[in-house]
């Protein structure tokens, strides 16, 4: 067994020990519903370590994220639904299938071509499985700007996807003008609708410029926070 394999098996054995009758009282009472939030928290902490260039911290956070992922898999293994090996086999098969330019004969010449082919293969998988790529499948736990970005990329033919730069900018202006002129008259629900529509338009604008709206807002917030802390 390789060194990587040794530590992987060791981690699985640790999780099994924690979940055993003689294990940890806290770990033994966990369920998928209680563990899911820890996966989200660890993912964000890993991202924070990347952004702060904290390599030692990242090493620890990635370990925490891996642990919670395997812990979740263990919970379903105990229920007899699937095993950790099934998770590994599934993702390995998917990566091989989605990278025919690496593991097959397909030739690509840019990252854009890779992404286009990835989406094509993803569509074929959905079609074979009988599943549709529906907007309703987008996880509600995603940050709103990230969810909006995925919505736009997923929905075929929606206005945010096909509108031009001028049309999207006009959409934002129209909603802003409506709030400015009739802010108190239109009521809270319509105010929220206008603001939501503006935000969707801005996400659409960001996509035109190949900018991730979530990243753009986070980076701007960091600039403002740093500026404020220097006062």
C-alpha positions in Angstrom: 0.0 0.0 0.0 1.3 3.5 -0.9 1.8 6.1 1.8 -1.3 8.0 0.5 -3.4 4.8 0.7 -2.1 4.1 4.2 -3.3 7.5 5.6 -6.6 7.3 3.7 -7.4 3.9 5.2 -6.2 5.2 8.6 -8.7 8.1 8.4 -11.5 5.7 7.5 -10.6 3.5 10.4 -10.6 6.5 12.7 -14.1 7.5 11.6 -15.3 3.9 12.1 -13.8 4.0 15.7 -15.5 7.3 16.5 -18.9 5.9 15.3 -18.5 2.6 17.2 -20.2 1.7 20.5 -17.0 2.4 22.3 -16.4 5.6 20.3 -17.1 9.3 20.8 -20.6 10.2 22.2 -20.7 13.3 19.9 -19.7 11.5 16.7 -22.1 8.6 17.4 -25.2 10.9 17.5 -24.5 12.8 14.2 -26.8 12.4 11.2 -26.5 13.6 7.6 -28.7 16.6 8.6 -26.4 17.6 11.4 -23.2 17.0 9.4 -24.1 18.9 6.3 -23.5 22.3 7.9 -20.0 21.3 8.9 -19.1 20.5 5.3 -20.2 24.0 4.3 -18.3 25.6 7.1 -15.1 23.6 6.4 -15.4 24.5 2.7 -15.6 28.2 3.5 -12.7 28.0 5.9 -10.6 26.3 3.3 -11.4 29.0 0.8 -10.5 31.7 3.4 -7.1 30.0 3.9 -6.5 30.0 0.1 -7.4 33.7 -0.1 -5.1 34.6 2.8 -2.3 32.5 1.3 -2.1 30.6 4.6 -0.7 27.3 3.4 -0.4 25.8 6.8 -3.9 26.7 7.6 -5.1 25.4 4.3 -3.5 22.0 4.9 -5.5 21.7 8.1 -8.7 23.0 6.6 -8.5 20.7 3.6 -8.0 17.8 6.1 -11.1 19.0 8.0 -13.1 19.1 4.8 -12.0 15.7 3.7 -12.8 14.3 7.2 -16.4 15.7 7.1 -16.9 14.4 3.5 -15.8 10.9 4.5 -17.8 11.1 7.7 -20.9 11.9 5.7 -20.2 8.9 3.4 -19.7 6.7 6.5 -23.2 7.6 7.7 -24.8 6.4 4.5 -22.5 3.3 4.5 -24.0 2.4 7.9 -27.5 2.7 6.4 -26.5 0.3 3.7 -27.2 2.9 1.0 -23.7 3.2 -0.5 -20.1 2.7 0.6 -17.1 5.1 0.6 -15.7 3.0 -2.3 -18.9 3.7 -4.3 -18.2 7.5 -3.8 -14.7 7.1 -5.0 -15.6 4.9 -8.0 -18.4 7.3 -9.0 -16.2 10.4 -9.1 -13.3 8.5 -10.7 -15.6 7.3 -13.5 -17.1 10.7 -14.0 -13.7 12.4 -14.2 -12.4 9.9 -16.8 -15.6 10.3 -18.9 -15.6 14.1 -18.6 -11.9 14.3 -19.7 -11.8 12.4 -23.1 -9.0 14.8 -24.1 -6.8 13.3 -21.4 -8.1 9.7 -21.1 -9.4 9.3 -24.7 -8.7 10.5 -28.2 -10.5 13.9 -28.3 -8.3 16.9 -29.2 -8.9 20.3 -27.6 -6.9 23.5 -27.9 -8.2 25.7 -25.1 -9.8 25.8 -21.7 -12.9 27.1 -23.4 -13.2 24.0 -25.6 -12.7 21.8 -22.5 -15.6 23.6 -20.7 -17.9 23.4 -23.8 -17.3 19.7 -24.1 -17.7 19.2 -20.4 -21.2 20.8 -20.6 -22.0 18.7 -23.7 -21.1 15.4 -21.9 -22.9 16.5 -18.8 -26.0 17.0 -20.9 -25.7 13.5 -22.4 -25.4 12.1 -18.8 -28.6 13.9 -17.8 -30.4 12.7 -20.9 -29.4 9.0 -20.3 -30.4 9.2 -16.6 -33.7 10.8 -17.5 -32.9 13.7 -15.3 -33.5 17.3 -16.5 -31.0 20.1 -15.7 -33.7 22.1 -13.9 -33.3 25.4 -12.1 -35.2 23.9 -9.2 -32.3 21.6 -8.7 -30.0 24.4 -7.7 -29.0 24.1 -4.0 -30.7 26.7 -1.8 -27.6 26.8 0.5 -25.5 28.4 -2.3 -24.8 32.1 -1.9 -27.4 34.0 -3.8 -25.0 35.6 -6.4 -23.4 32.2 -7.1 -26.8 30.6 -7.4 -27.9 33.3 -9.8 -24.8 32.7 -11.9 -25.5 29.0 -12.1 -29.2 29.7 -12.9 -28.2 31.9 -15.9 -25.8 29.2 -17.2 -28.3 26.4 -16.7 -31.5 27.9 -18.2 -31.6 27.8 -22.0 -33.1 30.9 -23.6 -33.9 32.9 -20.5 -33.7 36.7 -21.0 -30.6 37.2 -18.8 -28.6 34.8 -20.9 -29.6 36.1 -24.4 -29.8 39.9 -23.6 -27.0 42.1 -24.8 -24.8 44.4 -22.7 -27.1 47.4 -23.5 -30.3 45.4 -22.7 -29.0 44.2 -19.4 -27.8 47.7 -18.4 -31.2 49.1 -19.4 -32.9 46.5 -17.3 -30.9 47.6 -14.3 -31.5 51.3 -15.0 -35.3 50.8 -15.4 -35.6 49.0 -12.0 -33.5 51.7 -10.3 -35.6 54.5 -11.8 -38.8 52.8 -10.7 -37.6 52.6 -7.1 -36.3 56.2 -7.2 -39.5 57.6 -8.6 -42.0 55.4 -6.8 -40.1 53.8 -4.0 -42.7 54.3 -1.3 -45.7 53.9 -3.5 -44.9 50.4 -4.9 -44.6 48.7 -1.5 -42.0 46.4 0.0 -42.7 43.3 -2.2 -42.3 45.2 -5.5 -39.2 47.0 -4.1 -37.7 43.6 -3.4 -38.6 42.4 -6.8 -37.0 45.4 -8.5 -33.8 45.0 -6.4 -33.7 41.3 -7.1 -34.2 42.0 -10.8 -31.3 44.5 -10.7 -29.0 42.0 -9.0 -29.9 39.4 -11.6 -29.1 41.9 -14.4 -25.8 42.7 -12.7 -24.9 39.0 -12.6 -25.8 38.8 -16.3 -23.5 41.8 -17.0 -20.7 40.2 -15.0 -21.0 37.1 -17.1 -20.7 39.1 -20.3 -17.3 40.4 -19.0 -16.3 36.8 -17.8 -16.4 38.1 -14.2 -17.7 36.0 -11.3 -20.2 38.3 -9.5 -19.7 36.5 -6.2 -15.9 36.9 -6.4 -16.2 40.5 -7.5 -18.4 41.4 -4.5 -16.2 39.6 -2.0 -13.1 41.3 -3.3 -14.8 44.7 -3.2 -15.9 44.0 0.4 -12.4 43.1 1.4 -11.1 46.4 -0.1 -13.7 48.4 1.8 -13.0 46.5 5.1 -9.3 47.1 4.8 -9.8 50.7 4.0 -12.1 51.1 7.0 -9.7 49.4 9.3 -7.0 51.9 8.4 -9.0 54.9 9.6 
